[in-house]
Amino acid sequence: MATKKIRKAVIPAAGLGTRFLPATKAVPKELLPIVDTPTIQYIVAEAVAAGVRDVILICARGKDSIVDHFDIAGELEAHLERAGKHELRKQMRDIAHMANIVTVRQQEPLGLGHAVLCAKDLVGDEPFVVMLGDDIIDAKVPGTKQLADCWERHGLGTIALMDVPRDETHMYGIAAGQKIDDRTIRIDRLVEKPKQDPPSTLAVIGRYVLPPRIFEILEGVRPGVGGEIQLTDALAVLAREQGLLGYRFEGERYDAGDRFGYLKANIMYALKRPELAEPLRALLEEIEK
């Protein structure tokens, strides 16, 4: 039987964004821009490039402006039309047509696993991708597309991996397992933020292609500290039951949930823009002097 293609994405967007206060006091962190494009728009665009058509946002109270960003803004479009800014008007309308956006409320902050579980009824009996908005992946082949292709080749849940320095392994979930090819392993160990003796230097990054079985597993996961349901615990069970792959993706990853990582993403994406690259390089050279 052919492996089902990935058509749905779950994007948890219920966090408070406390690391970016006071900016996030009134503005969801997902709408903070990288140059002039909200972070969440990069994530949705990556999903669409992988063949996703239905995007399920897991939101909390006060995040309605995220949904508004992907809606038609009639008054704004009319203003741009009157001003003769036809290309900009088209860009605004294209955002509204990127994907089918639906939302689910996560009423309590009970962990990433719980956030994913909130999407159960909307995902149904299909494989899907979970995408964390803090991880921006800049790659010729979008990160999610790389994982989706791995899923189609092997028919097993697949999570994104990235090599990190050994002294940084305590900051990540770390995976280890048997090598399948230069970029793929079959995972047999998952350790969340190991304090010592990490099983490898392969860190789990916020992209996961998962089978629907993950929902039943999540329902059986016992809450940990703070009553949170951890996705990592469910992934460990999935690895034992069905098998789980780790894929070391190609491309650059920026941690947009960290202030320096966010700043770095802004600089690197600005350097990709012809109208900004030259003056930005000149500024950086001036600072260096």
WONOR-V632597 format. One record per residue. SS is DSSP state (H for helix, E for strand, C for the rest). OMEGA is omega as a letter, one per 40 degrees, with the letter a starting at -180 (NA if undefined). NEAR is the number of other ideal C-beta (glycine too) atoms within 10 Angstrom. Layout:
ss=SS omega=OMEGA near=NEAR
ss=SS omega=OMEGA near=NEAR
//
This chain:
ss=C omega=a near=4
ss=C omega=i near=6
ss=C omega=i near=14
ss=C omega=i near=15
ss=C omega=a near=13
ss=C omega=a near=24
ss=C omega=a near=17
ss=E omega=i near=21
ss=E omega=i near=28
ss=E omega=a near=25
ss=E omega=i near=25
ss=E omega=a near=26
ss=E omega=a near=24
ss=C omega=a near=24
ss=C omega=a near=22
ss=C omega=i near=14
ss=C omega=a near=19
ss=H omega=a near=9
ss=H omega=a near=14
ss=H omega=i near=18
ss=C omega=e near=10
ss=C omega=a near=7
ss=H omega=a near=12
ss=H omega=i near=17
ss=H omega=a near=10
ss=C omega=a near=8
ss=C omega=i near=15
ss=C omega=a near=25
ss=H omega=a near=25
ss=H omega=i near=26
ss=H omega=i near=19
ss=C omega=a near=18
ss=E omega=i near=14
ss=E omega=a near=19
ss=C omega=a near=14
ss=C omega=a near=10
ss=E omega=i near=12
ss=E omega=a near=22
ss=H omega=a near=23
ss=H omega=i near=23
ss=H omega=i near=18
ss=H omega=a near=21
ss=H omega=i near=27
ss=H omega=i near=23
ss=H omega=i near=15
ss=H omega=i near=23
ss=H omega=a near=28
ss=H omega=i near=16
ss=H omega=i near=14
ss=C omega=i near=24
ss=C omega=i near=16
ss=C omega=i near=25
ss=C omega=a near=13
ss=E omega=a near=17
ss=E omega=a near=23
ss=E omega=i near=24
ss=E omega=i near=25
ss=E omega=a near=24
ss=E omega=i near=22
ss=C omega=i near=17
ss=C omega=i near=9
ss=C omega=a near=11
ss=C omega=a near=21
ss=H omega=a near=11
ss=H omega=i near=13
ss=H omega=i near=22
ss=H omega=i near=14
ss=H omega=a near=11
ss=H omega=a near=18
ss=C omega=i near=20
ss=C omega=i near=10
ss=C omega=i near=12
ss=C omega=a near=16
ss=H omega=a near=8
ss=H omega=i near=7
ss=H omega=a near=12
ss=H omega=i near=17
ss=H omega=i near=11
ss=H omega=i near=12
ss=H omega=i near=19
ss=H omega=i near=12
ss=H omega=a near=9
ss=C omega=i near=10
ss=C omega=a near=9
ss=C omega=a near=14
ss=H omega=a near=10
ss=H omega=i near=8
ss=H omega=i near=14
ss=H omega=i near=19
ss=H omega=i near=11
ss=H omega=i near=11
ss=H omega=i near=14
ss=H omega=i near=13
ss=H omega=i near=9
ss=H omega=a near=18
ss=H omega=a near=14
ss=C omega=a near=9
ss=C omega=a near=16
ss=C omega=i near=18
ss=E omega=a near=12
ss=E omega=i near=17
ss=E omega=a near=13
ss=E omega=i near=17
ss=E omega=i near=17
ss=E omega=i near=13
ss=C omega=a near=22
ss=C omega=i near=11
ss=C omega=i near=11
ss=C omega=a near=14
ss=C omega=i near=17
ss=C omega=a near=24
ss=H omega=i near=22
ss=H omega=i near=22
ss=H omega=i near=23
ss=H omega=i near=27
ss=H omega=a near=25
ss=H omega=i near=23
ss=C omega=a near=20
ss=C omega=a near=23
ss=H omega=a near=16
ss=H omega=a near=9
ss=H omega=i near=15
ss=H omega=a near=21
ss=C omega=a near=11
ss=C omega=a near=9
ss=C omega=i near=13
ss=C omega=a near=23
ss=E omega=i near=26
ss=E omega=i near=27
ss=E omega=a near=24
ss=E omega=i near=27
ss=C omega=a near=21
ss=C omega=i near=25
ss=C omega=a near=21
ss=E omega=i near=21
ss=E omega=a near=26
ss=E omega=i near=23
ss=E omega=a near=16
ss=C omega=i near=15
ss=C omega=i near=8
ss=C omega=a near=13
ss=C omega=a near=21
ss=H omega=a near=28
ss=H omega=i near=28
ss=H omega=i near=20
ss=H omega=i near=24
ss=H omega=i near=25
ss=H omega=i near=25
ss=H omega=i near=17
ss=H omega=i near=24
ss=H omega=a near=23
ss=H omega=i near=17
ss=H omega=a near=14
ss=H omega=i near=16
ss=C omega=i near=17
ss=C omega=i near=21
ss=E omega=a near=24
ss=E omega=i near=27
ss=E omega=a near=28
ss=E omega=i near=27
ss=E omega=i near=27
ss=E omega=i near=19
ss=E omega=i near=9
ss=C omega=i near=17
ss=C omega=a near=8
ss=H omega=a near=9
ss=H omega=i near=9
ss=H omega=a near=11
ss=H omega=a near=22
ss=H omega=a near=12
ss=H omega=a near=12
ss=C omega=i near=20
ss=E omega=a near=20
ss=E omega=a near=22
ss=E omega=i near=27
ss=E omega=i near=16
ss=E omega=a near=21
ss=E omega=a near=9
ss=E omega=i near=9
ss=C omega=i near=16
ss=C omega=a near=10
ss=C omega=a near=6
ss=C omega=a near=15
ss=E omega=i near=19
ss=E omega=i near=20
ss=E omega=a near=15
ss=E omega=i near=26
ss=E omega=i near=15
ss=E omega=i near=13
ss=E omega=a near=22
ss=E omega=a near=19
ss=E omega=i near=15
ss=C omega=a near=13
ss=C omega=a near=14
ss=C omega=i near=8
ss=C omega=i near=6
ss=C omega=i near=7
ss=C omega=a near=22
ss=C omega=i near=15
ss=C omega=i near=20
ss=C omega=i near=17
ss=E omega=a near=23
ss=E omega=i near=22
ss=E omega=i near=22
ss=E omega=a near=23
ss=E omega=i near=22
ss=E omega=a near=29
ss=E omega=i near=24
ss=E omega=a near=27
ss=E omega=i near=27
ss=C omega=a near=21
ss=C omega=i near=14
ss=H omega=a near=16
ss=H omega=a near=26
ss=H omega=i near=19
ss=H omega=i near=13
ss=H omega=a near=21
ss=H omega=i near=26
ss=H omega=i near=12
ss=H omega=a near=10
ss=C omega=i near=20
ss=C omega=i near=7
ss=C omega=i near=14
ss=C omega=a near=14
ss=H omega=i near=7
ss=H omega=a near=8
ss=H omega=a near=11
ss=C omega=i near=18
ss=C omega=a near=21
ss=C omega=i near=20
ss=H omega=a near=29
ss=H omega=i near=19
ss=H omega=i near=21
ss=H omega=i near=24
ss=H omega=i near=25
ss=H omega=i near=20
ss=H omega=i near=18
ss=H omega=i near=23
ss=H omega=i near=22
ss=H omega=a near=11
ss=H omega=a near=12
ss=C omega=a near=14
ss=C omega=a near=15
ss=E omega=a near=26
ss=E omega=i near=25
ss=E omega=a near=28
ss=E omega=i near=24
ss=E omega=a near=17
ss=C omega=i near=23
ss=C omega=i near=12
ss=C omega=i near=15
ss=E omega=i near=14
ss=E omega=i near=20
ss=E omega=i near=24
ss=E omega=a near=17
ss=C omega=i near=26
ss=C omega=i near=19
ss=C omega=a near=15
ss=H omega=i near=11
ss=H omega=i near=9
ss=H omega=i near=16
ss=H omega=i near=21
ss=H omega=i near=12
ss=H omega=i near=16
ss=H omega=i near=22
ss=H omega=a near=18
ss=H omega=a near=15
ss=H omega=i near=15
ss=H omega=i near=19
ss=H omega=i near=17
ss=C omega=i near=15
ss=C omega=a near=10
ss=C omega=a near=11
ss=H omega=a near=7
ss=H omega=a near=8
ss=H omega=a near=15
ss=H omega=a near=12
ss=H omega=i near=10
ss=H omega=i near=10
ss=H omega=i near=15
ss=H omega=i near=12
ss=H omega=i near=10
ss=H omega=a near=11
ss=H omega=i near=12
ss=H omega=i near=9
ss=H omega=i near=8
ss=H omega=a near=7
ss=H omega=i near=6
ss=C omega=NA near=5
//
